[in-house]
Amino acid sequence: MDKLFTGVQTPWRDWLLTSDSIFSDTPSTSTSYLWKIIGDELSTYRSITYVEIRDGSSTSFWHDHWLSPGPLVTTHPSLFSHTLWPNISVQQVFQGGFDLCLRPRLTRAAIAELDSLLAVLQDIHLQDAQCLTTTQRPFSYRDAYDALSPSPSIQDFHGRWIWQTKVPNKVKIFAWLYFKDRLSTKANLFYKNVKEDAICSRCEHPMEDRHHTFFGYPLSRDTWYTIGLGLLSTMDDTDVWTLPTAVQQDPATWPSILLTILWRLWEARNSTIFRSETHLAREVIGRICDDLTIWEGRFSASSMIPRLR
């Protein structure tokens, strides 16, 4: 989002803006998935940023926070109600000699707001950089993430367990997506209009959602039961972290064990769909043991779950 509004000329930005513009004086006619994402997230982006003006070409005159009191749509509501061009950019206003494209016969309140605004605009010199309102620094993705993240009192429950494990980062990211139910299962792709149906490509089950992928599909079900963890398929996500006593494991190592099992089931699913490979539960379990021996190191995978091999 920030790269779209920095004003830096890049091919992808120019291509995107040729198909539509947030500064158009007519409603957007674009139906592209990317523009829908931009439209959905734009208000959130604007709510946590303000703009240091450069040329004003990528700054909304009414909706961006580029004057110290706040966005003009909130500080000058009467005047905004008369505009014919609510999406006009700062650059367009200045190039047009402060023409705000207003309806005739302003109300007294709008006239007063117009007079005060024109007085302020006279002292503005164009030069844009989005800055976060929380840090007063130029926009960065890390600061934006912190600004939008829940407060410490309501931190992501699963993240506490995921990020402390010794598994590779790719597995941690996979696990975070798993617990958010954002993996590219057939059901999720169908919901996003990427696939025409949600039928499992491996067994023709009518809904390849997360539960079917990791617990309902025969290979997944056999893997859990061979390990002795068939109970997991009936548990809520918040309860799975307290399961280590069921397999007589050190609670400190259980998160790594859980994530590794889930990861290998996902890998088996993808290799079957994309490379037509077949797998047995014991093969998957062997790979789980190998991964854990490397990643955790301080305990033997064969002693971790005696029936694995």
C-alpha positions as CSV (number, residue, x, y, z in Angstrom):
1,M,0.0,0.0,0.0
2,D,2.8,2.4,1.0
3,K,4.6,1.9,-2.3
4,L,1.5,2.9,-4.3
5,F,1.4,6.3,-2.6
6,T,5.0,7.2,-2.2
7,G,5.0,8.7,-5.7
8,V,8.1,6.7,-6.8
9,Q,7.7,5.9,-10.5
10,T,7.8,2.2,-11.0
11,P,6.3,0.1,-13.9
12,W,3.9,-1.8,-11.7
13,R,2.6,1.4,-10.1
14,D,2.1,3.1,-13.5
15,W,0.4,0.0,-14.9
16,L,-2.0,-0.1,-11.9
17,L,-2.9,3.6,-12.0
18,T,-3.6,3.4,-15.8
19,S,-6.5,1.0,-15.0
20,D,-8.1,3.2,-12.4
21,S,-7.3,6.0,-10.0
22,I,-8.2,6.8,-6.5
23,F,-8.3,10.5,-7.6
24,S,-10.9,10.0,-10.3
25,D,-13.9,12.3,-10.2
26,T,-16.2,9.3,-11.0
27,P,-16.8,6.2,-9.1
28,S,-14.3,3.4,-9.7
29,T,-15.3,1.0,-12.4
30,S,-12.4,-1.4,-11.8
31,T,-13.3,-4.9,-10.8
32,S,-9.8,-6.2,-10.4
33,Y,-9.0,-8.2,-7.3
34,L,-6.0,-6.0,-6.5
35,W,-8.1,-2.8,-6.6
36,K,-10.7,-4.4,-4.3
37,I,-7.9,-5.1,-1.8
38,I,-6.7,-1.5,-2.0
39,G,-10.2,-0.2,-1.5
40,D,-10.7,-2.4,1.5
41,E,-7.5,-1.4,3.2
42,L,-7.2,2.3,2.2
43,S,-9.2,3.7,5.1
44,T,-7.1,1.6,7.6
45,Y,-3.9,2.8,6.0
46,R,-5.0,6.5,6.1
47,S,-6.1,6.2,9.7
48,I,-2.5,5.4,11.0
49,T,-0.6,7.7,8.7
50,Y,-0.1,11.4,7.9
51,V,1.6,12.9,4.8
52,E,4.6,15.1,4.5
53,I,3.8,16.9,1.3
54,R,6.1,16.8,-1.7
55,D,4.4,17.2,-5.0
56,G,0.9,16.1,-3.7
57,S,0.3,13.8,-6.6
58,S,-0.4,10.8,-4.4
59,T,-2.1,12.6,-1.6
60,S,-5.9,12.9,-1.2
61,F,-6.8,16.5,-0.5
62,W,-9.9,15.5,1.6
63,H,-9.1,12.1,3.0
64,D,-5.4,12.0,3.8
65,H,-3.9,13.5,7.0
66,W,-1.6,16.1,5.5
67,L,-2.6,19.2,7.5
68,S,-1.9,19.2,11.2
69,P,-5.5,19.3,12.6
70,G,-6.3,16.1,10.6
71,P,-8.0,15.0,7.4
72,L,-10.1,17.8,5.9
73,V,-13.1,15.5,5.6
74,T,-13.3,15.6,9.4
75,T,-12.0,19.1,10.1
76,H,-14.0,20.8,7.4
77,P,-17.2,18.6,7.0
78,S,-19.5,21.4,5.9
79,L,-17.1,22.4,3.1
80,F,-16.6,18.8,2.1
81,S,-20.3,18.3,1.7
82,H,-20.3,20.8,-1.2
83,T,-17.5,19.2,-3.2
84,L,-18.1,17.6,-6.6
85,W,-14.7,15.9,-6.5
86,P,-14.2,14.1,-3.2
87,N,-11.2,12.2,-4.5
88,I,-9.2,15.1,-5.8
89,S,-5.5,15.1,-5.0
90,V,-3.5,17.9,-3.4
91,Q,-1.6,18.4,-6.6
92,Q,-4.8,18.9,-8.6
93,V,-6.1,21.5,-6.1
94,F,-2.9,23.5,-6.3
95,Q,-2.5,23.2,-10.0
96,G,-6.1,24.4,-10.4
97,G,-5.5,27.6,-8.4
98,F,-7.2,26.2,-5.2
99,D,-10.3,25.2,-7.1
100,L,-12.1,22.7,-4.9
101,C,-14.9,22.0,-7.4
102,L,-17.6,23.1,-5.1
103,R,-21.3,23.3,-5.6
104,P,-22.7,26.9,-5.8
105,R,-24.5,28.6,-2.9
106,L,-22.3,27.5,0.0
107,T,-23.8,27.5,3.5
108,R,-22.5,30.0,6.0
109,A,-20.6,27.2,7.7
110,A,-19.0,26.1,4.5
111,I,-18.0,29.7,3.6
112,A,-16.3,30.1,7.0
113,E,-14.5,26.8,6.5
114,L,-13.4,27.8,3.0
115,D,-12.0,31.1,4.2
116,S,-10.0,29.5,6.9
117,L,-8.8,26.8,4.6
118,L,-7.6,29.1,1.8
119,A,-5.7,31.1,4.4
120,V,-3.8,28.0,5.4
121,L,-3.2,26.8,1.8
122,Q,-1.4,30.0,0.9
123,D,1.5,29.0,3.1
124,I,1.8,25.4,1.8
125,H,4.7,24.4,-0.5
126,L,4.3,21.1,-2.2
127,Q,6.9,18.3,-1.6
128,D,4.8,13.5,-0.1
129,A,5.9,11.0,2.4
130,Q,3.5,9.0,4.4
131,C,4.4,9.0,8.1
132,L,2.8,7.0,10.9
133,T,0.8,9.0,13.4
134,T,2.0,6.6,16.2
135,T,5.7,7.1,15.7
136,Q,5.9,10.4,13.8
137,R,8.4,8.7,11.5
138,P,8.2,7.9,7.8
139,F,6.1,4.9,7.0
140,S,7.7,1.5,7.6
141,Y,6.0,-1.9,7.5
142,R,7.3,-2.9,10.9
143,D,5.9,0.2,12.5
144,A,2.6,-0.2,10.7
145,Y,2.4,-3.8,11.9
146,D,3.0,-2.7,15.5
147,A,0.4,0.0,15.1
148,L,-2.2,-2.5,13.9
149,S,-1.3,-5.3,16.2
150,P,-3.4,-6.1,19.3
151,S,-2.2,-4.6,22.6
152,P,0.0,-7.0,24.7
153,S,-3.1,-7.9,26.8
154,I,-4.8,-9.5,23.7
155,Q,-1.8,-10.8,21.9
156,D,-2.3,-13.7,19.4
157,F,-2.8,-16.8,21.5
158,H,-1.1,-19.2,19.1
159,G,1.8,-16.9,18.4
160,R,3.1,-17.3,21.9
161,W,3.7,-21.0,21.2
162,I,4.7,-20.9,17.6
163,W,7.5,-18.3,17.7
164,Q,9.3,-19.9,20.6
165,T,9.9,-23.2,18.8
166,K,13.1,-24.3,17.2
167,V,11.6,-25.2,13.9
168,P,12.6,-23.3,10.7
169,N,10.9,-19.9,10.0
170,K,9.0,-21.4,7.0
171,V,7.4,-23.9,9.4
172,K,6.5,-21.2,11.9
173,I,4.9,-19.1,9.2
174,F,3.0,-22.1,7.9
175,A,1.8,-22.8,11.5
176,W,0.6,-19.3,11.9
177,L,-1.4,-19.6,8.7
178,Y,-2.7,-22.9,9.9
179,F,-4.1,-21.6,13.1
180,K,-5.5,-18.5,11.2
181,D,-7.1,-21.0,8.7
182,R,-5.5,-19.1,5.8
183,L,-3.7,-22.0,4.1
184,S,-4.5,-22.5,0.4
185,T,-6.8,-25.4,0.9
186,K,-9.4,-26.0,-1.8
187,A,-12.1,-24.6,0.4
188,N,-10.3,-21.4,1.0
189,L,-9.4,-21.0,-2.7
190,F,-13.0,-21.6,-3.6
191,Y,-14.1,-19.0,-1.1
192,K,-11.7,-16.5,-2.9
193,N,-13.1,-17.4,-6.3
194,V,-9.8,-19.0,-7.3
195,K,-11.2,-22.5,-7.7
196,E,-14.5,-23.5,-9.2
197,D,-15.2,-26.0,-6.4
198,A,-14.0,-27.1,-3.0
199,I,-13.7,-30.9,-3.7
200,C,-10.6,-32.6,-2.4
201,S,-8.3,-33.5,-5.3
202,R,-7.0,-36.5,-3.5
203,C,-10.1,-38.4,-2.4
204,E,-13.1,-36.5,-3.9
205,H,-14.4,-35.4,-0.5
206,P,-16.9,-32.6,-1.1
207,M,-15.0,-30.1,1.1
208,E,-11.2,-29.9,1.4
209,D,-11.1,-27.6,4.3
210,R,-8.5,-27.4,7.0
211,H,-10.0,-30.2,9.2
212,H,-10.3,-32.6,6.3
213,T,-6.8,-31.9,5.1
214,F,-5.1,-32.5,8.4
215,F,-7.4,-34.9,10.1
216,G,-10.1,-36.3,7.8
217,Y,-8.0,-37.4,4.8
218,P,-7.0,-41.1,5.2
219,L,-3.2,-40.5,5.2
220,S,-3.6,-37.7,7.9
221,R,-6.0,-39.8,10.0
222,D,-3.6,-42.9,9.8
223,T,-0.6,-40.7,10.8
224,W,-2.3,-39.4,13.9
225,Y,-3.6,-42.8,15.0
226,T,-0.2,-44.5,14.4
227,I,1.4,-41.9,16.6
228,G,-1.3,-42.3,19.1
229,L,-2.8,-38.8,18.8
230,G,-6.1,-39.5,17.2
231,L,-7.7,-37.5,20.0
232,L,-6.3,-34.3,18.4
233,S,-8.9,-34.3,15.7
234,T,-11.7,-33.6,18.2
235,M,-9.9,-30.8,20.1
236,D,-10.2,-27.1,19.8
237,D,-7.1,-25.2,18.6
238,T,-6.6,-23.6,22.0
239,D,-6.5,-27.0,23.7
240,V,-3.9,-28.7,21.5
241,W,-1.0,-26.9,23.2
242,T,-1.8,-28.6,26.5
243,L,-1.7,-32.1,25.0
244,P,1.9,-33.3,25.7
245,T,0.9,-35.3,28.8
246,A,-1.1,-37.6,26.5
247,V,2.2,-38.7,24.9
248,Q,4.4,-38.3,28.0
249,Q,6.4,-35.5,26.5
250,D,8.2,-32.6,27.9
251,P,5.8,-29.6,27.5
252,A,8.8,-27.5,26.2
253,T,9.2,-29.8,23.1
254,W,5.5,-30.4,22.4
255,P,5.0,-27.3,20.2
256,S,7.8,-28.3,17.9
257,I,6.4,-31.8,17.7
258,L,2.9,-30.6,16.8
259,L,4.1,-28.1,14.2
260,T,6.4,-30.7,12.6
261,I,3.6,-33.2,12.2
262,L,1.3,-30.6,10.7
263,W,4.0,-29.4,8.4
264,R,4.8,-32.9,7.1
265,L,1.1,-33.6,6.5
266,W,0.9,-30.4,4.5
267,E,4.0,-31.3,2.5
268,A,2.5,-34.8,1.7
269,R,-0.7,-33.2,0.6
270,N,1.1,-30.8,-1.8
271,S,3.4,-33.5,-3.2
272,T,0.4,-35.7,-4.0
273,I,-1.6,-32.8,-5.7
274,F,1.3,-31.2,-7.6
275,R,3.7,-34.1,-8.2
276,S,1.3,-37.1,-8.1
277,E,3.4,-38.8,-5.4
278,T,1.9,-41.3,-3.0
279,H,2.7,-41.7,0.7
280,L,2.2,-44.1,3.6
281,A,1.7,-43.0,7.2
282,R,5.0,-44.6,8.2
283,E,6.9,-42.6,5.5
284,V,5.4,-39.4,6.8
285,I,6.2,-40.3,10.4
286,G,9.8,-41.2,9.5
287,R,10.3,-37.7,8.0
288,I,8.8,-36.2,11.1
289,C,11.3,-38.0,13.2
290,D,14.2,-36.9,11.0
291,D,13.1,-33.2,11.1
292,L,12.7,-33.2,14.9
293,T,16.2,-34.8,15.3
294,I,17.7,-32.0,13.3
295,W,15.5,-29.1,14.6
296,E,15.3,-29.9,18.3
297,G,18.5,-31.9,18.5
298,R,18.5,-32.3,22.3
299,F,16.3,-35.4,22.3
300,S,16.0,-38.6,20.2
301,A,13.0,-38.6,17.9
302,S,12.7,-42.4,18.3
303,S,12.4,-42.2,22.0
304,M,10.0,-39.2,21.7
305,I,7.2,-41.4,20.4
306,P,8.3,-45.1,20.6
307,R,5.8,-46.3,17.9
308,L,7.0,-43.8,15.2
309,R,9.3,-46.2,13.4
